Amino acid sequence: MFNTLRNKFQTVQEGISARGLTVENPKQKKTGNIRNVNYNAGADILHRFQLQWNELHELAEENAGKAQEADKLIGTIYEKLEQEWKNITCLNNTLAYIPKINNAIQDLMDQIET
């Protein structure tokens, strides 16, 4: 039984060795099917889109500068309005005391009459 198993292993080993020794002819490359390829195809379209992208980039930078200027103006206006709001709040609080002052004056005048 071991002899038959050993013989099978030797046969397989010889087959593997025989396959490793055979040399196949390399496949020849086809030289007859050469295509003329225009590597500049689409260069004009690419150039056009690059110019448009460059223009958009410049406009975006210009827009960012104008946005910063607008932000400064809005900040200045906000500060002025904030100060005006504080002044109006102070005036409103002061005007709220006028009826109390009038009542106090009236009470004093009533005391003077008596």
LUMGU-251277 format. One record per residue: residue in three letters; x, y, z of N, C-alpha, C, O, CB in turn. Coordinates in steps of 0.02 Angstrom, whole numbers, plus 32768, in hexadecimal, padded with zeros to 4 digits. Each point is the difference from the previous one (the first is absolute). Glycine has a CB too. Layout:
% residues N
ALAXYZXYZXYZXYZXYZ...
% end
This chain:
% residues 114
MET80297FC580007FD7803B8000802B803F80007FF2802F7FDC7FB47F928060PHE808F803F7FED802D803A8000802680057FBE801080377FEA7FFB7FC08092ASN80027FCF7F65802480027FC07FD580217FCA801B80277FD880237F718048THR7F83805A7FDE7FD5801F7FCD7FF8804B800D7FFF80297FD27FC47F6B8020LEU8038807D804D7FFC80478012804080257FEE7FFE80387FE67FB37FAC8076ARG80887FFB7FB18041801E7FEF800780067FB5801980337FE8801A7F9D8080ASN7FB680007F72800480037FB77FD580397FE5801480227FD180007F62802BLYS7FB2808680217FD480377FEA80218044800E7FFF802D7FD57F9B7F8C8041PHE8084804E80258024803F800F8039800C7FD0800A80387FEA7FD67FBB808EGLN80457FD97F77803880077FD17FE780137FBB801F80297FDE80247F838064THR7F8680377FA97FE480107FBF7FE9804A7FFE800D80237FCF7FCE7F658023VAL8004808D80427FEB80468003803C802E80027FFF80347FDF7F987FAA805DGLN809C80107FEA803C80298005802380057FBD801880367FED7FF47FA9808BGLU7FF87FEA7F63801F80017FBE7FD8802C7FD0801D80237FD680127F6A803EGLY7F8F80707FF27FD680297FD5800A804A800D800280287FD27FAA7F7C802AILE805A806D8044800B80468012804580167FE7800780387FE67FAF7FBC807FSER807C7FE27FA3804480117FE9800180067FB48022802D7FE6800F7F98807CALA7FAC80107F7C7FFF80027FB77FDE80407FE88016801D7FCE7FE97F66802DARG7FCD809380277FDE803F7FEC802D803C800C8000802F7FD97F917F9D8041GLY80968031801B802C80388010803A80067FCF801B80367FF77FC77FBD8080LEU80317FD67F68803780017FD17FEB80167FBA802A80157FD9800B7F928069THR7F8C80547FAE7FEB80137FBD7FFF804B7FFA7FEC8024802E7FCF7F737FC7VAL805B80817FD2800280477FF37FD0800F7FC780057FE37FCA80748025805DGLU7F5980247FE77FD180137FCC801C803B7FD980258029801B7F7A7FAE802AASN8050802C7F7D801480397FD77FD8803D80167FC37FFC8005805C7FB87F99PRO80028084806D7FDB803C80147FD280167FC780117FF97FC5804D802A8088LYS7F697FF87FC67FD180177FCE801D803F7FDF801A802D80207F847FA38020GLN805B80317F80801980397FDB7FCE803980037FC37FF57FFB807F7FBF7FB8LYS7FD8808780547FD4803A80027FEA80127FBA80267FFA7FD0801480308098LYS7F897FEC7F957FE680147FBF801B80467FF07FF6802F80277FA17F8A7FE8THR808B804D7FBA801C80417FED7FD8801F7FC7800A803A7FEF80677F9F8035GLY7F6280017FBF7FDB80197FC87FC5802C80137FE580237FD5803D7F797FEFASN7FCA8065807B7FC5802580158014804080257FEE8008803A7FD17F8C7FCDILE806680977FD98015803F801F7FCC80357FEF7FEF800B7FC5808D7FD68033ARG7F6A8040803C7FCE80337FF6802280448003802F800B80267F777FAD800BASN804280757FA68017804580047FD6802380357FC4800B7FF780607FF77F8EVAL7FFC801080B27FDE801F8038801480498002803B801180007FC17F828041ASN7FD280987FC2800D804880077FFF8011804A7FCB8005801F800180157F6ETYR806F7FEF808F8005800E80487FEC804880107FF98011803B80617F997FCDASN7F9D807F7FC77FEB8045800B7FB580087FFB7FE68038800580877FEF7FCFALA7F707FA280227FB780047FFB7FE3801A804280117FE780357FED7FBA7F77GLY7FD8809080507FE1801C803B802A803580227FEB801C80337FDD7F797FDCALA8073807B7FD6802B803280207FDF80457FFF800680268030805F7F977FAEASP7F7880537FEA7FDF80417FFC7FC9800680347FF88034802080237FD17F66ILE7FBE7FC580827FCA80028032801D800580467FE7802680297FD07F957F8BLEU807E801F8059802080038041801B8046800E7FF8801A803780267F6D7FC0HIS800180987FD7801B804480077FC88031800F8006802C802A80597FB87F88ARG7F698015802A7FC7802C800A7FE67FFB80477FF3803380217FEE7FC27F66PHE80167FCE80927FE77FF780448032801880347FED801980357FCF7F867FA3GLN8084805A801A80338019802F7FFD804C80048006801D803680447F817FB1LEU7FAC80837FDF7FFA804980007FC180158026800280318027803B7FD57F6BGLN7F8C7FD780637FC38011802580087FF5804A7FE8802880287FD57FBA7F73TRP80657FE88079800B7FF38047802B8038801E7FF48017803780027F6D7FB6ASN803D80917FED802C803580187FD880418009800980248032805A7FA77F94GLU7F718043800B7FD6803C80057FD27FFC803D7FF880308025800E7FDF7F5ELEU7FDB7FB680877FD57FF7803A8027800880417FE7801C80317FD17F977F8CHIS808680348044802A8005803B800F804A80107FFC8015803A80367F7A7FADGLU7FDE80977FE5800F8047800A7FC1802580188004802B802D80557FD07F7ALEU7F6D7FF5803C7FC2802080157FEF7FED80487FE6802A80267FF17FD47F64ALA80377FC5808A7FF37FEB8045802D802780307FE9801380367FF67F7A7FA2GLU8060807E8016802C8027802B7FE8804880058001801E803680607F997FAAGLU7F8980667FE87FE6804480007FC18004802B7FF78030802680397FE47F67ASN7FA57FBA806C7FC37FFD802880107FFB804B7FDE802080297FE77FA97F77ALA806D8011807180147FF9804780188043801B7FF080128039802F7F767FB4GLY8007809E7FEB8016804280157FC68030800C7FFE80258031806C7FC97F90LYS7F65801180117FC6802B80087FD67FEA803C7FE2802A8022801D7FEB7F62ALA7FFF7FAB80897FDB7FE7803A8020801980417FDC8010802F80007F8A7F90GLN8066806A804380228019803B7FF1804A800A7FF58017803880667F957FB8GLU7FA3807A7FD87FEF804780057FB88009801A7FF38029802C805D7FF17F76ALA7F827FBD80437FBB800480177FFB7FED804A7FD8801E802580007FC67F67ASP804F7FEB808980007FEC804780168039802C7FE4800B803680337F7F7FA9LYS801C809B800C8018803980287FC9803680047FF4801B803680837FCD7FA7LEU7F6880277FEA7FCB803280017FC67FEA802D7FE680288026803B7FFB7F65ILE7FCC7F9F80707FC97FE6802980138003804A7FD78010802A80047FA57F78GLY8064803C806D8017800480467FFD8047801A7FEC800A803A805E7F957FB1THR7FC980917FEC7FFD804780157FB88015800C7FF08020803280797FF87F8CILE7F6B7FD580137FB9801280087FE37FDF803F7FDA801F8025801A7FEB7F5ETYR801F7FB8808A7FE77FDD803B8016802480407FD88008802E802B7F8B7F93GLU803C8082804180188023803C7FDA8041800B7FED8010803980847FBE7FB6LYS7F8280577FDA7FDB803F80077FB97FF380187FE68023802B806080107F7ALEU7F997F9A803E7FBC7FF180147FFD7FE780497FD1800F802480137FD57F65GLU804E7FF7808B80037FE880458005803B80317FDF8001803480597F947FA5GLN7FF1809D80158006803C802A7FBF802780017FEA8017803580917FEF7FB1GLU7F6580017FE07FBF80237FFD7FCC7FDB802A7FD7802080228045800C7F6BTRP7FE47F9280717FD17FD98028800A800C804A7FD080068026802C7FA37F7FLYS8044805A8070800E800E80477FE6804580127FE48009803680827FAE7FC5ASN7FA3807B7FD97FE88043800D7FB3800280067FE58021802C807F800E7F97ILE7F7A7FAD80107FB77FFE80027FE87FDE803F7FCE8015801E802E7FE97F64THR80267FCD80937FED7FDD803E8008802E803C7FD58002802C804E7F917FA1CYS801380938034800C803080367FCA803680007FE68012803580967FD87FC5LEU7F7380317FCB7FCC80327FFA7FBC7FE480177FDB80228023806480147F7EASN7FB27F8E804B7FC17FE080147FFB7FF8804C7FCC800E801E80317FB67F74ASN803A8027808D80017FF880497FF7804480227FDE80058033806C7F967FC2THR7FD680987FF07FFB8044801D7FB9801A7FF97FE4801D802F80947FF97FB5LEU7F697FE07FE17FBC80177FF57FCE7FDA802C7FCB801A8011805380047F7AALA7FF37FA580887FD37FD9802B7FFB801F80467FCF7FF58023804E7FA47F9CTYR8017808E80567FFE801F80427FD8804280017FF080188036807F7FB47FE1ILE7F8180507FB07FDD80417FFE7FBE7FFD80267FF3802E802780437FEA7F6BPRO7F9F7FB780647FC27FFF8028800D7FFE804B7FDB801F80267FEC7FA87F7ALYS806B8014807580107FFC804780178044801A7FEE8016803680317F717FBEILE800A809B7FE38018804380137FC5803080057FFC8027802F80747FC37F99ASN7F62801380067FC5802C80027FD67FF3803E7FE8802F802080177FD47F62ASN7FF77FBD808E7FDA7FF0803C80228019803F7FE08019802E7FF37F827F98ALA806F805F803D80258018803A7FFB804C80057FF8801B803780587F857FC0ILE7FB380837FD17FF9804980007FBA801480177FF7802E8028805E7FDC7F7BGLN7F7A7FD280437FBA800E80147FF77FF5804B7FDE802780217FFA7FB87F6CASP80457FEB808E7FFB7FF380488021803980287FE580158032801B7F6E7FB8LEU803980947FFF8022803780227FD680407FFE7FFB8024803180747FA97FB1MET7F7380407FE47FD7803D7FFA7FC37FFA802E7FEA8031801E803D7FE07F6AASP7FBC7FB3807C7FC77FF6802D8015800B80487FDA801B80287FF37F947F87GLN806F803D8063801880098045800C804A800E7FF58017803780407F767FC6ILE7FE380977FD0800E8047800A7FBE8025800B7FFD802F8028806B7FCA7F90GLU7F637FF580257FBF802180067FE17FF480457FDB802A801880157FCA7F6DTHR801E7FD680987FE17FF280408025801C80397FEB7FF8803A7FE77FA57F97
% end
